[in-house]
Amino acid sequence: MIFDKKNPRRAALIRGRILEVIYFAAMGDALNPDDPYSMSRGVLQAALEQLNELPAETDLHAALRYCAEKGYLEVAWRKDGSGSFDSVRLTTAGIDLYEGSIHDKAVYFHSRR
């Protein structure tokens, strides 16, 4: 499993997989035609689970925070004290990162187009 706690690139792998999942959904048959770069929490978690790569909630939130701070994602955080989120949206910086126009050693992708 790529999210083995002993793997030193674990955080980078989680960040990369999240961005990959959202990127592929946006570039394929968008789940939300009105905003193809957005994905709900449930859909993101289901997609990661289907890949057998759903990280622990704390790791998922940490990866989303990192990606949001770097401008790769916009995250609709809940304001209810849970620390959770409702949806994520891939930004142009996130697309550029995935496509290789920009680089970040703290994000690792398994595959690129």
TORDREN-669398 format. One line per 10 residues: for each residue x, y, z of C-alpha. Coordinates in pm, whole numbers, plus 50000, padded with zeros to 5 digits. Each point is the difference from the previous one (the first is absolute). Example, Ala and Ser with C-alpha at 12.3 -4.5 7.8 and 13.67 -1.06 7.14 Angstrom:
51230:49550:50780 | 50137:50344:49934 $
// end
This chain:
50000:50000:50000 | 50142:50339:49907 | 49889:50162:50323 | 50214:49777:50222 | 50090:50205:50308 | 50364:49893:49960 | 50026:50151:49651 | 50193:50330:50020 | 49815:50135:49695 | 49661:49920:50149 $
49871:50358:50028 | 50118:50081:49646 | 49829:49687:49868 | 49670:50086:50170 | 50008:50356:49862 | 50078:49875:49651 | 49728:49737:50000 | 49736:50252:50111 | 50096:50239:49721 | 50009:49713:49747 $
49651:49883:50092 | 49852:50348:49965 | 50196:50070:49679 | 49884:49680:49829 | 49640:50062:50104 | 50015:50356:49862 | 50161:49900:49672 | 49765:49705:49945 | 49625:49998:50034 | 49972:50270:50263 $
49785:49906:50298 | 49880:50358:50025 | 49958:50148:49649 | 49938:50347:50148 | 50339:49991:50176 | 50204:49709:49861 | 50299:50073:50223 | 49804:49950:50323 | 49940:49678:50191 | 49796:49932:50311 $
50152:49849:50312 | 49802:49680:49955 | 50106:49953:49639 | 50368:50066:50080 | 49995:49755:50289 | 49816:49737:49793 | 50248:50037:49713 | 50299:49963:50234 | 49835:49705:50172 | 49930:49833:49665 $
50373:50034:49921 | 50068:49846:50342 | 50190:50318:50087 | 49773:50187:50241 | 50229:50147:50267 | 49902:50059:50362 | 49781:50306:50049 | 50283:50199:50162 | 50236:49921:49711 | 49734:50091:49744 $
49936:50333:50171 | 50373:50073:50029 | 50046:49932:49628 | 49706:50224:49912 | 50134:50279:50222 | 50340:49980:49832 | 49848:50004:49650 | 49773:50291:50093 | 50286:50203:50150 | 50205:49946:49683 $
49703:50102:49784 | 49950:49661:49832 | 49653:49950:50147 | 49721:50209:50143 | 49845:49821:50296 | 49654:50078:50138 | 50076:49937:50368 | 49708:49951:50236 | 49969:50264:50267 | 49853:49765:50259 $
50308:49911:50202 | 50038:49658:49837 | 50301:50095:49789 | 49832:49832:49704 | 49912:50128:49654 | 49708:49992:49757 | 50177:50019:49665 | 50326:50070:49819 | 50072:50182:49676 | 50307:49958:49780 $
50162:50333:49908 | 50206:50094:49697 | 50311:49964:50217 | 49892:49645:50087 | 49952:49922:49631 | 50340:50150:49917 | 50161:49794:50276 | 49847:49677:49874 | 50087:50077:49638 | 50361:50080:50094 $
50003:50375:49925 | 50096:50063:50362 | 50171:49773:50250 | 49970:49929:50371 | 50220:49734:50158 | 49742:49961:50278 | 49743:49862:49753 | 50068:49669:49824 | 49797:49867:49708 | 49989:49634:49903 $
49918:50078:49641 | 49976:50300:49778 | 49857:50040:49653 $
// end
